[in-house]
Amino acid sequence: MSKPNLNPISWKFSQRAEQLQSSAIREILKVTMRPEVISFAGGLPSPETFPVDRMRAAFDKVMAENGKAALQYGPTDGYGPLRQFIADSLSTADCTIVPEQIMMTSGSQQGLDLIAKVLVDEGAKILVETPSYLGALQAFSVYQPNFVSVEMDDNGVVPASVAEKGEGAKLFYALPNFQNPTGRTLSVERRMELVETCARMGIPLIEDNPYGDLCYSGEPLPKLLNMNPEGVIYLGSFSKILTPGIRLGYIVAPLPLIRKLEQAKQATDLHTATLTQMAVYEVIKDGFLQEQIANIRRFYSAQCDVMLEAMGKNFPEGVTWTRPLGGMFIWVTLPKHINSKELLDEAIANNVAFVPGGPFYANEAETNTFRLSFVTVPPAKINEGIEKIGKLIKARM
């Protein structure tokens, strides 16, 4: 049979598709797949913390005892027992969260996209931290908003900057705990001030909290959600406390918004995988999650200490960095004349990698910054990699 004579299609993308750009981090990760490269680039949880045996047993049990339901379509808002578990874990003496406020998502990244889809029109004013999570900037940018950067310092977002710049804002996106990329944490005093400022100005506040449980000592700080459940949209995830491969997150929001988000999700993927939700519930329902989180905290704290000590030994005067109280990241600020993208090119040639700071800025980038992630690299390799970066920085001083 002869083939038909066909002309090649000239693909013409939509205006929205033309706005899409590849993640700078994902592009770097292509390079760091080489085994000889010491990579501080990826924001990846450590595989050493993955509860492989627990997850395997949970999937086996769900399939053996409830396989037909697990393999069937499910409700858009998610598996009821899991939503109840989340609601109970988020409730406090002064703030009760109910399952009806919760919708399960295919990772919290989907939550960002759905929120933007239902709240953001072209040209809408969105407040973001300086710098901010690259994945959120990507998710929002598809809908062509007007990003407005608000100030941060070592205590997190400066609420006065929100008050100054927030008039008419459609929403404010924040990561109050061990922020990606800086590792900074919003102080308790500022949490209350930020919530009050956003409420007074009528600005919905997105609290993205994938790292909140990963504090190195003490108890997690109070959630913005519990301070104002009618004005805060909360994003949670099992990626950093179980495993990212299951792609399971959730949104907590006031009921009118949840109903609209459900409609948007129905148009996207109908519902998040039922089997995955049931298996995760099986893993966490009897208290294992607290044991798991405690182990991750100890592991990440030790890893962070190794990197901070290595930086103190190898980075020259004039370079500063954050000292995170939890999470996975350290933020480095170089002298103004050093461009971290150019430094990265030299680092990769020396088989070590990090993420330049520029892509994390919605507006004017500070090109003398970069992010380090310490959780996936063995201590000996952390020391070796930081020593290499330190030498490259010294050569540019």
Backbone hydrogen bonds in HBPLUS format (Angstrom, degrees):
<---DONOR---> <-ACCEPTOR-->    atom                        ^
c    i                          cat <-CA-CA->   ^        H-A-AA   ^      H-
h    n   atom  resd res      DA  || num        DHA   H-A  angle D-A-AA Bond
n    s   type  num  typ     dist DA aas  dist angle  dist       angle   num
A0018-GLU N   A0014-SER O   3.03 MM   4  6.34 146.1  2.15 147.0 156.4     1
A0019-GLN N   A0016-ARG O   3.01 MM   3  5.40 148.5  2.12 106.5 115.9     2
A0020-LEU N   A0017-ALA O   3.05 MM   3  5.40 154.1  2.12 109.4 117.2     3
A0027-GLU N   A0023-SER O   3.09 MM   4  6.39 154.5  2.16 150.8 157.6     4
A0028-ILE N   A0024-ALA O   3.10 MM   4  6.34 152.9  2.18 141.4 148.3     5
A0029-LEU N   A0025-ILE O   2.87 MM   4  6.16 152.2  1.95 150.8 159.3     6
A0030-LYS N   A0027-GLU O   3.31 MM   3  5.44 138.9  2.49  96.9 107.3     7
A0031-VAL N   A0028-ILE O   2.91 MM   3  5.40 130.5  2.16 110.0 122.2     8
A0032-THR N   A0028-ILE O   3.10 MM   4  6.47 154.2  2.17 146.4 154.4     9
A0034-ARG N   A0031-VAL O   3.35 MM   3  6.37 174.2  2.35 123.3 125.0    10
A0037-VAL N   A0034-ARG O   3.08 MM   3  5.71 165.3  2.11 122.2 126.8    11
A0038-ILE N   A0351-ASN O   2.93 MM 313  6.10 168.9  1.95 131.9 131.2    12
A0353-ALA N   A0038-ILE O   2.91 MM 315  6.31 148.0  2.01 159.3 158.1    13
A0040-PHE N   A0353-ALA O   2.87 MM 313  5.70 163.3  1.89 139.6 143.9    14
A0373-SER N   A0040-PHE O   2.87 MM 333  4.74 141.3  2.02 123.8 134.3    15
A0049-THR N   A0046-SER O   3.02 MM   3  5.75 166.2  2.04 120.9 125.0    16
A0050-PHE N   A0047-PRO O   3.12 MM   3  5.25 162.5  2.16 108.1 113.5    17
A0052-VAL N   A0050-PHE O   2.93 MM   2  5.57 133.6  2.15 106.1  92.4    18
A0055-MET N   A0051-PRO O   2.92 MM   4  6.12 163.2  1.95 160.0 165.2    19
A0056-ARG N   A0052-VAL O   2.91 MM   4  6.10 163.1  1.94 154.3 159.0    20
A0057-ALA N   A0053-ASP O   2.98 MM   4  6.14 165.5  2.00 149.4 153.3    21
A0058-ALA N   A0054-ARG O   2.93 MM   4  6.09 152.0  2.01 145.2 153.3    22
A0059-PHE N   A0055-MET O   2.97 MM   4  6.21 165.9  1.99 155.5 157.9    23
A0060-ASP N   A0056-ARG O   2.99 MM   4  6.19 163.0  2.02 150.6 155.9    24
A0061-LYS N   A0057-ALA O   2.92 MM   4  6.08 157.1  1.97 145.4 151.6    25
A0062-VAL N   A0058-ALA O   2.94 MM   4  6.13 166.7  1.96 153.9 157.2    26
A0063-MET N   A0059-PHE O   2.98 MM   4  6.11 166.7  2.00 151.3 155.1    27
A0064-ALA N   A0060-ASP O   2.93 MM   4  6.06 152.7  2.00 145.2 153.1    28
A0065-GLU N   A0061-LYS O   2.88 MM   4  5.95 160.3  1.91 153.6 158.2    29
A0066-ASN N   A0062-VAL O   2.71 MM   4  5.27 151.8  1.79 143.8 151.5    30
A0070-ALA N   A0066-ASN O   3.02 MM   4  6.19 157.6  2.07 153.9 161.1    31
A0071-LEU N   A0067-GLY O   3.02 MM   4  6.14 138.7  2.19 146.5 155.7    32
A0072-GLN N   A0069-ALA O   3.23 MM   3  5.16 162.8  2.27 103.0 107.9    33
A0078-GLY N   A0075-PRO O   3.17 MM   3  5.45 143.1  2.32 103.6 113.9    34
A0104-MET N   A0077-ASP O   2.97 MM  27  5.71 161.2  2.00 128.8 133.2    35
A0083-ARG N   A0079-TYR O   3.07 MM   4  6.32 161.1  2.10 158.2 164.3    36
A0084-GLN N   A0080-GLY O   2.93 MM   4  6.18 154.0  2.00 155.7 163.5    37
A0085-PHE N   A0081-PRO O   2.96 MM   4  6.18 154.7  2.02 142.8 149.6    38
A0086-ILE N   A0082-LEU O   2.98 MM   4  6.29 160.6  2.02 151.7 156.2    39
A0087-ALA N   A0083-ARG O   2.92 MM   4  6.09 162.1  1.95 146.9 152.2    40
A0088-ASP N   A0084-GLN O   2.93 MM   4  6.15 162.2  1.96 153.1 157.1    41
A0089-SER N   A0085-PHE O   3.01 MM   4  6.23 154.0  2.08 146.1 153.5    42
A0090-LEU N   A0086-ILE O   3.02 MM   4  6.22 139.3  2.19 149.0 159.3    43
A0091-SER N   A0087-ALA O   3.10 MM   4  6.16 129.4  2.36 142.9 155.2    44
A0092-THR N   A0095-CYS O   2.75 MM   3  4.97 162.7  1.78 143.9 149.1    45
A0095-CYS N   A0092-THR O   3.24 MM   3  4.97 150.2  2.34  95.3 104.0    46
A0101-GLN N   A0098-VAL O   2.95 MM   3  5.71 163.7  1.98 124.7 129.9    47
A0102-ILE N   A0099-PRO O   2.94 MM   3  5.31 165.1  1.96 118.8 122.5    48
A0253-ALA N   A0101-GLN O   3.04 MM 152  5.49 157.4  2.10 147.6 153.2    49
A0103-MET N   A0251-ILE O   2.97 MM 148  5.32 154.0  2.03 149.0 156.8    50
A0251-ILE N   A0103-MET O   2.88 MM 148  5.32 158.2  1.93 150.9 157.5    51
A0105-THR N   A0249-GLY O   2.82 MM 144  4.98 168.9  1.84 125.9 125.7    52
A0249-GLY N   A0105-THR O   3.00 MM 144  4.98 172.4  2.01 137.9 138.3    53
A0110-GLN N   A0107-GLY O   3.16 MM   3  5.71 136.4  2.36 109.4 118.1    54
A0112-LEU N   A0108-SER O   3.10 MM   4  6.53 146.8  2.21 147.8 154.8    55
A0113-ASP N   A0109-GLN O   3.25 MM   4  6.60 158.9  2.30 146.7 151.4    56
A0114-LEU N   A0110-GLN O   2.90 MM   4  6.17 163.5  1.93 157.4 161.6    57
A0115-ILE N   A0111-GLY O   2.95 MM   4  6.10 162.1  1.98 151.1 155.8    58
A0116-ALA N   A0112-LEU O   3.04 MM   4  6.23 164.3  2.07 148.5 152.8    59
A0117-LYS N   A0113-ASP O   2.88 MM   4  6.05 151.6  1.96 144.8 153.6    60
A0118-VAL N   A0114-LEU O   3.12 MM   4  6.37 147.5  2.23 147.9 154.0    61
A0119-LEU N   A0115-ILE O   3.00 MM   4  6.00 134.5  2.21 146.8 158.9    62
A0120-VAL N   A0116-ALA O   2.91 MM   4  4.98 157.4  1.96 137.2 140.3    63
A0124-ALA N   A0121-ASP O   2.96 MM   3  5.38 161.1  2.00 137.6 137.2    64
A0123-GLY N   A0144-GLN O   2.71 MM  21  6.08 168.3  1.72 147.1 149.7    65
A0146-ASN N   A0124-ALA O   2.63 MM  22  5.54 174.8  1.63 147.4 147.9    66
A0170-LYS N   A0125-LYS O   2.68 MM  45  5.55 163.1  1.71 155.7 160.6    67
A0126-ILE N   A0146-ASN O   2.99 MM  20  6.05 163.0  2.02 141.6 144.5    68
A0148-VAL N   A0126-ILE O   2.80 MM  22  5.95 155.6  1.86 162.7 160.3    69
A0127-LEU N   A0171-LEU O   2.97 MM  44  6.31 170.7  1.98 159.1 159.2    70
A0173-TYR N   A0127-LEU O   2.95 MM  46  6.27 165.6  1.97 161.1 159.3    71
A0128-VAL N   A0148-VAL O   3.02 MM  20  6.26 154.3  2.09 151.8 154.7    72
A0150-VAL N   A0128-VAL O   2.88 MM  22  6.08 161.3  1.92 165.3 169.1    73
A0132-SER N   A0360-PHE O   2.80 MM 228  5.34 172.4  1.80 153.5 154.2    74
A0136-ALA N   A0133-TYR O   3.17 MM   3  5.52 129.0  2.45 105.0 117.0    75
A0137-LEU N   A0133-TYR O   3.21 MM   4  6.59 160.9  2.25 152.5 157.9    76
A0138-GLN N   A0134-LEU O   2.95 MM   4  6.23 154.5  2.02 151.2 158.3    77
A0139-ALA N   A0135-GLY O   2.98 MM   4  6.15 160.5  2.02 141.1 146.5    78
A0140-PHE N   A0136-ALA O   2.90 MM   4  6.06 168.3  1.91 158.4 160.7    79
A0141-SER N   A0137-LEU O   2.95 MM   4  5.83 153.2  2.02 140.3 148.3    80
A0143-TYR N   A0140-PHE O   2.94 MM   3  5.78 151.4  2.02 124.9 131.4    81
A0144-GLN N   A0141-SER O   2.98 MM   3  5.00 164.0  2.00 111.2 113.5    82
A0158-VAL N   A0151-GLU O   3.01 MM   7  5.62 160.5  2.05 145.5 141.7    83
A0153-ASP N   A0156-GLY O   2.97 MM   3  5.31 153.7  2.04 134.7 141.0    84
A0156-GLY N   A0153-ASP O   2.93 MM   3  5.31 157.3  1.98 124.1 123.6    85
A0187-SER N   A0155-ASN O   3.22 MM  32  5.54 151.1  2.30 144.1 140.5    86
A0161-SER N   A0158-VAL O   2.89 MM   3  5.50 139.6  2.05 118.0 128.6    87
A0162-VAL N   A0159-PRO O   3.01 MM   3  5.05 121.7  2.36  96.6 111.5    88
A0163-ALA N   A0159-PRO O   3.01 MM   4  6.41 157.3  2.06 153.0 158.9    89
A0164-GLU N   A0160-ALA O   2.94 MM   4  6.12 147.7  2.05 139.0 148.0    90
A0165-LYS N   A0161-SER O   2.97 MM   4  6.06 154.0  2.04 144.7 150.5    91
A0166-GLY N   A0162-VAL O   2.77 MM   4  5.16 130.1  2.01 147.2 154.6    92
A0169-ALA N   A0166-GLY O   2.91 MM   3  5.28 158.9  1.96 145.6 141.1    93
A0172-PHE N   A0204-PRO O   2.92 MM  32  6.36 147.8  2.02 160.9 170.1    94
A0206-ILE N   A0172-PHE O   2.80 MM  34  6.05 171.5  1.81 164.8 167.8    95
A0174-ALA N   A0206-ILE O   3.00 MM  32  5.98 154.7  2.06 153.5 160.4    96
A0208-ASP N   A0174-ALA O   2.97 MM  34  6.17 174.6  1.98 170.1 169.6    97
A0186-LEU N   A0176-PRO O   2.75 MM  10  4.93 166.5  1.77 148.9 152.7    98
A0179-GLN N   A0184-ARG O   2.81 MM   5  5.22 159.3  1.85 151.0 145.6    99
A0183-GLY N   A0179-GLN O   2.50 MM   4  4.50 158.3  1.54 142.7 147.2   100
A0191-ARG N   A0187-SER O   2.98 MM   4  6.26 141.7  2.13 147.5 158.8   101
A0192-MET N   A0188-VAL O   3.44 MM   4  6.81 161.5  2.48 154.8 155.0   102
A0193-GLU N   A0189-GLU O   3.27 MM   4  6.52 163.8  2.30 144.5 149.3   103
A0194-LEU N   A0190-ARG O   2.73 MM   4  5.80 159.5  1.77 151.2 156.4   104
A0195-VAL N   A0191-ARG O   2.98 MM   4  6.18 168.2  2.00 153.7 156.6   105
A0196-GLU N   A0192-MET O   2.97 MM   4  6.13 163.3  2.00 150.1 155.0   106
A0197-THR N   A0193-GLU O   2.88 MM   4  6.02 156.8  1.93 145.7 152.6   107
A0198-CYS N   A0194-LEU O   2.95 MM   4  6.16 170.6  1.96 157.6 159.0   108
A0199-ALA N   A0195-VAL O   2.99 MM   4  6.10 159.4  2.04 147.2 153.3   109
A0200-ARG N   A0196-GLU O   2.92 MM   4  6.03 159.7  1.96 148.1 153.7   110
A0201-MET N   A0197-THR O   3.05 MM   4  6.23 149.1  2.15 146.1 154.2   111
A0202-GLY N   A0198-CYS O   2.91 MM   4  5.87 108.2  2.44 136.3 152.8   112
A0203-ILE N   A0198-CYS O   2.83 MM   5  4.85 163.5  1.86 146.6 147.8   113
A0202-GLY N   A0199-ALA O   3.24 MM   3  5.04 154.1  2.31  96.0 103.8   114
A0205-LEU N   A0231-GLY O   3.10 MM  26  6.36 172.3  2.11 161.1 163.6   115
A0233-ILE N   A0205-LEU O   2.81 MM  28  6.08 159.7  1.86 146.7 153.1   116
A0207-GLU N   A0233-ILE O   2.77 MM  26  6.03 161.7  1.80 155.1 161.5   117
A0235-LEU N   A0207-GLU O   2.92 MM  28  6.17 163.6  1.95 153.8 151.6   118
A0209-ASN N   A0235-LEU O   3.02 MM  26  5.97 168.4  2.03 154.6 158.3   119
A0214-LEU N   A0211-TYR O   2.84 MM   3  5.44 159.4  1.88 125.5 132.6   120
A0327-GLY N   A0214-LEU O   3.02 MM 113  5.31 150.5  2.11 133.5 138.0   121
A0216-TYR N   A0325-LEU O   2.94 MM 109  5.94 172.7  1.95 150.8 148.7   122
A0227-MET N   A0224-LEU O   3.00 MM   3  5.13 139.9  2.16 102.0 114.2   123
A0228-ASN N   A0224-LEU O   3.21 MM   4  6.58 139.9  2.38 150.7 161.0   124
A0228-ASN N   A0225-LEU O   3.26 MM   3  5.45 133.4  2.49  99.4 110.7   125
A0231-GLY N   A0228-ASN O   3.00 MM   3  5.47 157.6  2.05 116.3 123.4   126
A0232-VAL N   A0228-ASN O   3.10 MM   4  6.06 122.5  2.45 155.8 171.6   127
A0234-TYR N   A0252-VAL O   2.83 MM  18  4.91 162.2  1.86 152.7 154.8   128
A0252-VAL N   A0234-TYR O   2.80 MM  18  4.91 155.3  1.86 146.1 151.2   129
A0236-GLY N   A0250-TYR O   2.98 MM  14  5.28 167.1  2.00 149.7 153.9   130
A0250-TYR N   A0236-GLY O   2.97 MM  14  5.28 150.2  2.06 140.4 136.9   131
A0238-PHE N   A0248-LEU O   2.99 MM  10  5.81 165.3  2.01 170.5 167.6   132
A0242-LEU N   A0238-PHE O   2.91 MM   4  5.49 138.5  2.08 143.5 147.9   133
A0247-ARG N   A0244-PRO O   3.07 MM   3  5.60 158.6  2.11 116.7 123.2   134
A0257-LEU N   A0254-PRO O   3.06 MM   3  5.62 123.3  2.40 115.4 128.5   135
A0258-ILE N   A0254-PRO O   3.01 MM   4  6.24 161.5  2.05 154.3 160.2   136
A0259-ARG N   A0255-LEU O   2.99 MM   4  6.16 162.7  2.02 158.6 161.4   137
A0260-LYS N   A0256-PRO O   3.37 MM   4  6.58 153.7  2.45 135.9 142.1   138
A0261-LEU N   A0257-LEU O   2.83 MM   4  6.09 155.8  1.88 154.2 162.0   139
A0262-GLU N   A0258-ILE O   2.85 MM   4  6.08 149.2  1.95 149.4 157.4   140
A0263-GLN N   A0259-ARG O   3.26 MM   4  6.57 153.0  2.33 140.7 146.6   141
A0264-ALA N   A0260-LYS O   3.09 MM   4  6.46 154.3  2.16 145.5 152.3   142
A0265-LYS N   A0261-LEU O   2.86 MM   4  6.12 153.8  1.93 149.0 156.4   143
A0266-GLN N   A0262-GLU O   2.84 MM   4  6.09 153.8  1.91 151.2 158.3   144
A0267-ALA N   A0263-GLN O   3.31 MM   4  6.59 146.1  2.43 139.8 147.2   145
A0268-THR N   A0265-LYS O   2.86 MM   3  4.82 142.7  2.00  98.8 111.0   146
A0269-ASP N   A0265-LYS O   2.87 MM   4  6.04 159.1  1.92 168.3 169.5   147
A0270-LEU N   A0265-LYS O   3.24 MM   5  6.03 132.4  2.48 137.9 137.4   148
A0271-HIS N   A0269-ASP O   2.63 MM   2  5.51 143.2  1.76 109.3  96.8   149
A0277-GLN N   A0273-ALA O   3.18 MM   4  6.47 163.5  2.21 149.4 153.8   150
A0278-MET N   A0274-THR O   2.96 MM   4  6.17 166.4  1.97 159.9 163.2   151
A0279-ALA N   A0275-LEU O   2.96 MM   4  6.12 156.2  2.02 148.7 155.4   152
A0280-VAL N   A0276-THR O   2.92 MM   4  6.11 164.4  1.95 154.9 158.9   153
A0281-TYR N   A0277-GLN O   3.01 MM   4  6.20 161.7  2.05 148.0 153.3   154
A0282-GLU N   A0278-MET O   3.04 MM   4  6.23 152.3  2.12 140.1 147.7   155
A0283-VAL N   A0279-ALA O   3.02 MM   4  6.36 145.4  2.14 145.5 154.7   156
A0283-VAL N   A0280-VAL O   3.06 MM   3  5.05 119.8  2.44  94.4 109.5   157
A0284-ILE N   A0280-VAL O   3.04 MM   4  6.30 158.9  2.08 156.5 161.0   158
A0285-LYS N   A0281-TYR O   2.97 MM   4  5.57 141.7  2.12 154.9 158.8   159
A0287-GLY N   A0284-ILE O   3.42 MM   3  5.92 158.7  2.47 125.4 121.9   160
A0291-GLU N   A0288-PHE O   3.07 MM   3  5.27 117.3  2.48 102.7 118.0   161
A0292-GLN N   A0288-PHE O   2.90 MM   4  6.17 159.1  1.95 157.6 164.4   162
A0293-ILE N   A0289-LEU O   2.84 MM   4  6.06 163.4  1.87 154.4 158.2   163
A0294-ALA N   A0290-GLN O   3.03 MM   4  6.14 157.7  2.08 142.0 148.0   164
A0295-ASN N   A0291-GLU O   3.15 MM   4  6.41 153.5  2.22 145.2 151.5   165
A0296-ILE N   A0292-GLN O   3.05 MM   4  6.38 159.0  2.10 151.4 157.1   166
A0297-ARG N   A0293-ILE O   2.92 MM   4  6.14 164.7  1.94 155.3 159.3   167
A0298-ARG N   A0294-ALA O   3.19 MM   4  6.43 164.5  2.21 147.6 150.5   168
A0299-PHE N   A0295-ASN O   3.06 MM   4  6.25 164.7  2.08 150.6 155.1   169
A0300-TYR N   A0296-ILE O   2.85 MM   4  5.98 176.8  1.85 165.1 165.5   170
A0301-SER N   A0297-ARG O   2.91 MM   4  5.91 157.5  1.96 148.4 155.2   171
A0302-ALA N   A0298-ARG O   3.15 MM   4  6.28 159.5  2.19 145.1 149.7   172
A0303-GLN N   A0299-PHE O   3.08 MM   4  6.35 158.7  2.13 148.1 154.2   173
A0304-CYS N   A0300-TYR O   2.86 MM   4  6.04 160.6  1.89 151.6 156.7   174
A0305-ASP N   A0301-SER O   3.00 MM   4  6.23 157.8  2.05 147.0 152.6   175
A0306-VAL N   A0302-ALA O   3.14 MM   4  6.41 154.8  2.20 147.2 153.1   176
A0307-MET N   A0303-GLN O   3.14 MM   4  6.51 161.0  2.18 151.1 155.3   177
A0308-LEU N   A0304-CYS O   2.88 MM   4  6.13 169.9  1.89 160.6 163.4   178
A0309-GLU N   A0305-ASP O   2.99 MM   4  6.08 160.8  2.03 147.6 152.8   179
A0310-ALA N   A0306-VAL O   3.01 MM   4  6.20 157.9  2.06 146.2 152.6   180
A0311-MET N   A0307-MET O   2.86 MM   4  6.10 157.0  1.92 155.1 161.2   181
A0312-GLY N   A0308-LEU O   2.99 MM   4  6.20 156.1  2.04 145.6 151.9   182
A0313-LYS N   A0309-GLU O   3.16 MM   4  6.43 140.7  2.32 141.7 151.5   183
A0314-ASN N   A0310-ALA O   3.00 MM   4  6.11 146.6  2.11 147.0 156.1   184
A0315-PHE N   A0311-MET O   2.89 MM   4  5.28 164.4  1.91 145.2 147.0   185
A0319-VAL N   A0316-PRO O   3.29 MM   3  6.12 148.6  2.39 139.4 141.3   186
A0320-THR N   A0333-THR O   3.03 MM  13  5.27 166.2  2.05 153.1 156.0   187
A0333-THR N   A0320-THR O   2.82 MM  13  5.27 170.7  1.82 151.5 153.6   188
A0322-THR N   A0331-TRP O   3.04 MM   9  5.47 145.2  2.17 142.4 153.2   189
A0330-ILE N   A0372-LEU O   2.93 MM  42  5.18 153.7  2.00 149.9 156.2   190
A0372-LEU N   A0330-ILE O   2.88 MM  42  5.18 165.0  1.91 160.8 164.0   191
A0332-VAL N   A0370-PHE O   2.87 MM  38  5.31 175.3  1.87 167.9 168.8   192
A0370-PHE N   A0332-VAL O   3.02 MM  38  5.31 145.5  2.14 141.2 147.7   193
A0334-LEU N   A0368-ASN O   2.70 MM  34  5.09 176.4  1.70 173.3 172.2   194
A0338-ILE N   A0335-PRO O   3.04 MM   3  5.86 172.0  2.04 131.7 134.3   195
A0343-LEU N   A0339-ASN O   3.01 MM   4  6.33 152.6  2.09 146.5 155.3   196
A0340-SER N   A0367-THR O   2.79 MM  27  5.95 173.2  1.80 171.6 172.3   197
A0344-LEU N   A0340-SER O   2.82 MM   4  5.98 145.8  1.94 139.4 147.9   198
A0345-ASP N   A0341-LYS O   3.21 MM   4  6.55 152.7  2.28 143.9 149.5   199
A0346-GLU N   A0342-GLU O   3.35 MM   4  6.72 155.7  2.41 144.8 149.9   200
A0347-ALA N   A0343-LEU O   2.87 MM   4  6.14 153.7  1.94 147.2 155.9   201
A0348-ILE N   A0344-LEU O   2.81 MM   4  6.04 166.0  1.83 163.8 164.4   202
A0349-ALA N   A0345-ASP O   3.25 MM   4  6.42 151.2  2.34 137.0 144.5   203
A0350-ASN N   A0346-GLU O   3.16 MM   4  6.48 123.7  2.50 134.0 148.5   204
A0350-ASN N   A0347-ALA O   2.81 MM   3  4.96 136.8  2.00  99.6 113.5   205
A0352-VAL N   A0347-ALA O   3.01 MM   5  5.21 147.9  2.12 125.3 131.6   206
A0351-ASN N   A0348-ILE O   2.93 MM   3  4.74 160.6  1.97 106.8 107.9   207
A0355-VAL N   A0371-ARG O   3.26 MM  16  5.20 177.9  2.26 151.4 151.7   208
A0371-ARG N   A0355-VAL O   2.79 MM  16  5.20 162.2  1.82 155.6 160.0   209
A0357-GLY N   A0369-THR O   2.74 MM  12  4.69 151.4  1.82 133.9 123.9   210
A0360-PHE N   A0357-GLY O   3.01 MM   3  5.74 155.7  2.07 127.5 134.8   211
A0361-TYR N   A0358-GLY O   3.13 MM   3  5.83 167.5  2.14 128.1 129.7   212
A0381-LYS N   A0378-PRO O   2.97 MM   3  5.36 119.7  2.35 110.8 125.6   213
A0382-ILE N   A0378-PRO O   2.89 MM   4  6.18 147.8  1.99 153.2 163.3   214
A0383-ASN N   A0379-PRO O   3.03 MM   4  6.34 164.6  2.06 156.5 158.0   215
A0384-GLU N   A0380-ALA O   3.07 MM   4  6.32 157.1  2.13 141.3 147.9   216
A0385-GLY N   A0381-LYS O   2.81 MM   4  5.89 168.0  1.82 150.8 154.2   217
A0386-ILE N   A0382-ILE O   2.91 MM   4  6.01 168.1  1.93 156.7 160.1   218
A0387-GLU N   A0383-ASN O   3.04 MM   4  6.06 152.5  2.12 141.0 148.7   219
A0388-LYS N   A0384-GLU O   3.13 MM   4  6.40 153.0  2.21 144.9 151.5   220
A0389-ILE N   A0385-GLY O   3.02 MM   4  6.34 163.7  2.05 151.8 155.7   221
A0390-GLY N   A0386-ILE O   2.84 MM   4  5.96 160.1  1.87 148.2 154.3   222
A0391-LYS N   A0387-GLU O   3.08 MM   4  6.31 154.0  2.15 145.2 150.9   223
A0392-LEU N   A0388-LYS O   3.11 MM   4  6.43 156.1  2.17 148.7 155.1   224
A0393-ILE N   A0389-ILE O   2.92 MM   4  6.22 153.7  1.99 153.9 161.3   225
A0394-LYS N   A0390-GLY O   2.98 MM   4  6.19 166.0  2.00 151.0 154.8   226
A0395-ALA N   A0391-LYS O   3.09 MM   4  6.27 146.4  2.21 142.3 150.6   227
A0396-ARG N   A0393-ILE O   2.87 MM   3  5.26 146.4  1.99 108.9 119.5   228
A0397-MET N   A0394-LYS O   3.26 MM   3  5.15 157.3  2.31  99.4 106.2   229
